[in-house]
Amino acid sequence: MLCRGDCARANALIEASLALCGELGDRDGIAECKARLGGVAAAQGKLERAETLYQAGLSLYQEVGDRPGIAECLRGLASVVAAQADAAKAARLFGAAEGLREAIGASLLPDERAGYDGMVAAARARLGDKAFAAAWASGRTMMLEQAVAYTLGKTDA
């Protein structure tokens, strides 16, 4: 888990890393710090902050062309949206993240799998199997630019 029981310390360390990346002009590092701060905020139940941070990370990852980072932000945003009870959007985002990870040969870390599977199962339960499958498939078939635009609220699915 990201915080390992000490979200305040994790947040402080990531903020320090963010400052260093800013000084170095490391845009990919800034994107990663924003995404990780989003994960800390989500773990603390600060969903609006998590959404803002993940979106900032996503935008930067898109600018630098970091597809694994984009996939991670899509997954993170899907979990935030699921926690906000928008199961249809969450399913599309989970599908988009899964499709991108598959396309680039990236997988979730083993310690992320159980939490991820639980969030996907909860979204499926809220939405129902048929509607979930349709939303998931819609997300999986999105082109990268479509998925990013949808996630950032620049277009509807």
DOFIPA-701065 format. One record per residue (C-alpha): x, y, z. Coordinates in nm, 4 decimals, padded with zeros to 6 digits. Each point is the difference from the previous one (the first is absolute). Layout:
BEGIN
REC        u        v        w
REC        X        Y        Z
...
END
This chain:
BEGIN
REC        u        v        w
REC  00.0000  00.0000  00.0000
REC  00.1109  00.3496 -00.0755
REC -00.0221  00.1446  00.3499
REC  00.0838 -00.3152  00.1984
REC -00.1858  00.1512  00.2912
REC  00.1725  00.3398 -00.0097
REC -00.1632  00.2124 -00.2668
REC  00.1295  00.3221  00.1524
REC  00.3606 -00.1150 -00.0350
REC -00.0623 -00.1340 -00.3510
REC -00.1543  00.3324 -00.0965
REC  00.2949  00.1963  00.1431
REC  00.2568 -00.2153 -00.1801
REC -00.1827  00.0222 -00.3312
REC -00.0403  00.3780  00.0389
REC  00.3782  00.0238  00.0548
REC  00.0559 -00.2083 -00.3126
REC -00.2401  00.2234 -00.1906
REC  00.1997  00.3077  00.1016
REC  00.3233 -00.1629 -00.1181
REC -00.1537 -00.1060 -00.3304
REC -00.1252  00.3553 -00.0454
REC  00.3480  00.1419  00.0615
REC  00.1451 -00.2454 -00.2522
REC -00.2725  00.0609 -00.2570
REC -00.0773 -00.3737  00.0022
REC -00.3525 -00.0004 -00.1448
REC -00.0332 -00.3793  00.0137
REC  00.1068  00.0079  00.3661
REC -00.2495  00.2777  00.0708
REC -00.2733 -00.2101 -00.1630
REC  00.0940 -00.3015  00.2102
REC -00.0002  00.2046  00.3202
REC -00.3420  00.1467 -00.0839
REC -00.1387 -00.3490 -00.0653
REC  00.1490 -00.1369  00.3220
REC -00.1385  00.2939  00.1960
REC -00.3355 -00.0864 -00.1565
REC  00.0368 -00.3513  00.1384
REC  00.0768  00.1333  00.3464
REC -00.2992  00.2351 -00.0137
REC -00.2242 -00.2877 -00.1104
REC  00.1294 -00.2169  00.2866
REC -00.0903  00.2839  00.2374
REC -00.3510  00.0261 -00.1485
REC  00.0730  00.3428 -00.1514
REC -00.1645 -00.0887 -00.3292
REC -00.0221  00.3457 -00.1582
REC  00.3688  00.0632  00.0703
REC  00.0865 -00.3467 -00.1317
REC -00.1934  00.0663 -00.3191
REC  00.1731  00.3358 -00.0537
REC  00.3454 -00.1489  00.0589
REC -00.0590 -00.3023 -00.2226
REC -00.1284  00.2285 -00.2764
REC  00.3085  00.2210  00.0314
REC  00.2231 -00.3066 -00.0193
REC -00.1963 -00.1318 -00.2966
REC  00.0367  00.3268 -00.1915
REC  00.3752  00.0061  00.0587
REC  00.0431 -00.3661 -00.0865
REC -00.1860  00.0636 -00.3249
REC  00.2289  00.2946 -00.0808
REC  00.3154 -00.2081  00.0513
REC -00.1449 -00.3127 -00.1641
REC  00.0290 -00.2267  00.3045
REC -00.2582 -00.2697 -00.0748
REC  00.0577 -00.2068  00.3176
REC -00.0558  00.3188  00.2001
REC -00.3177  00.0723 -00.1960
REC -00.1267 -00.3511  00.0766
REC  00.0724  00.0476  00.3693
REC -00.1858  00.3316  00.0093
REC -00.2971 -00.1523 -00.1836
REC -00.0105 -00.2799  00.2583
REC  00.0334  00.2462  00.2867
REC -00.2733  00.2227 -00.1361
REC -00.2217 -00.3041 -00.0556
REC  00.0353 -00.0890  00.3672
REC -00.0822  00.3564  00.1051
REC -00.3042  00.0115 -00.2289
REC -00.1109 -00.3391  00.1336
REC  00.0250  00.1331  00.3559
REC -00.2096  00.2983 -00.1104
REC -00.2656 -00.2520 -00.1122
REC  00.0148  00.0604 -00.3773
REC  00.0251 -00.3685 -00.0855
REC -00.0513  00.0462 -00.3759
REC  00.2848  00.2487 -00.0356
REC  00.2163 -00.2094  00.2311
REC -00.0586 -00.3083 -00.2157
REC  00.0964  00.1919 -00.3167
REC  00.3154  00.1306  00.1669
REC  00.0926 -00.3419  00.1392
REC -00.0501 -00.1402 -00.3506
REC  00.2100  00.2767 -00.1579
REC  00.2819 -00.0555  00.2498
REC -00.0110 -00.3766 -00.0526
REC  00.0027  00.0395 -00.3790
REC  00.2988  00.2346  00.0139
REC  00.1904 -00.2222  00.2427
REC -00.0613 -00.2965 -00.2287
REC  00.1132  00.1970 -00.3074
REC  00.3295  00.1004  00.1613
REC  00.0626 -00.3262  00.1836
REC -00.0293  00.1494  00.3485
REC -00.1737 -00.1672  00.2908
REC -00.1023  00.0960  00.3489
REC  00.2430 -00.0631  00.2802
REC -00.0932 -00.3062  00.2068
REC -00.0782  00.2113  00.3087
REC -00.2418  00.2109 -00.2085
REC -00.2000 -00.2917 -00.1412
REC -00.2295 -00.0733  00.2967
REC -00.1040  00.3627  00.0481
REC -00.0489  00.0462 -00.3733
REC -00.2091 -00.3170 -00.0321
REC -00.2143  00.1126  00.2936
REC -00.0666  00.3418 -00.1550
REC -00.0894 -00.1561 -00.3351
REC -00.2320 -00.2514  00.1716
REC -00.1715  00.2798  00.1939
REC -00.0577  00.2008 -00.3183
REC -00.1353 -00.3127 -00.1713
REC -00.2366 -00.0666  00.2906
REC -00.1308  00.3584 -00.0056
REC -00.0473  00.0052 -00.3751
REC -00.1072 -00.3583 -00.0700
REC  00.1865 -00.2498 -00.2158
REC -00.1446  00.1001 -00.3375
REC  00.0399  00.3770  00.0388
REC  00.3457 -00.0453  00.1549
REC  00.1146 -00.2186 -00.2899
REC -00.1235  00.2586 -00.2521
REC  00.1718  00.2895  00.1803
REC  00.3220 -00.2019  00.0448
REC  00.0025 -00.0902 -00.3702
REC -00.0603  00.3645 -00.0908
REC  00.3028  00.1002  00.2048
REC  00.2212 -00.2766 -00.1388
REC -00.0681  00.1085 -00.3561
REC  00.0780  00.3681  00.0583
REC  00.3051  00.1351 -00.1752
REC  00.2571  00.1454  00.2393
REC -00.0903  00.3613 -00.0826
REC -00.3712 -00.0770  00.0407
REC  00.0558 -00.1583  00.3409
REC  00.2042  00.2970  00.1222
REC -00.2524  00.2528 -00.1313
REC -00.2878 -00.1938  00.1578
REC  00.1843 -00.0280  00.3308
REC  00.0756  00.3726  00.0061
REC -00.3643  00.0811 -00.0767
REC  00.0725  00.1390 -00.3464
REC -00.2407 -00.2425 -00.1690
REC -00.2761 -00.2478  00.0778
REC  00.0546 -00.3738 -00.0481
END
